[in-house]
Amino acid sequence: MPGSFLAPAVLVIAVIGYYVPLFGLPLLCFLVVDRIVGAARRRHTERAEVAA
């Protein structure tokens, strides 16, 4: 492979490898918040059913 192709390809792969894990952080935060909200709603619904 010529160096004019290999050097930019290595740079692009390095940049992608650096930023791809950062895309997982917002997903992880969303899942944590979703679990908390879901648990709170379940608790609220269970209390409403017991009171009724």
Stockholm file with secondary structure:
# STOCKHOLM 1.0

chainA/1-52         MPGSFLAPAVLVIAVIGYYVPLFGLPLLCFLVVDRIVGAARRRHTERAEVAA
#=GR chainA/1-52 SS CCHHHHHHHHHHHHHHHHHHHHHHHHHHHHHHHHHHHHHHHHHHHHHHHHHC
#=GC SS_cons        CCHHHHHHHHHHHHHHHHHHHHHHHHHHHHHHHHHHHHHHHHHHHHHHHHHC
//
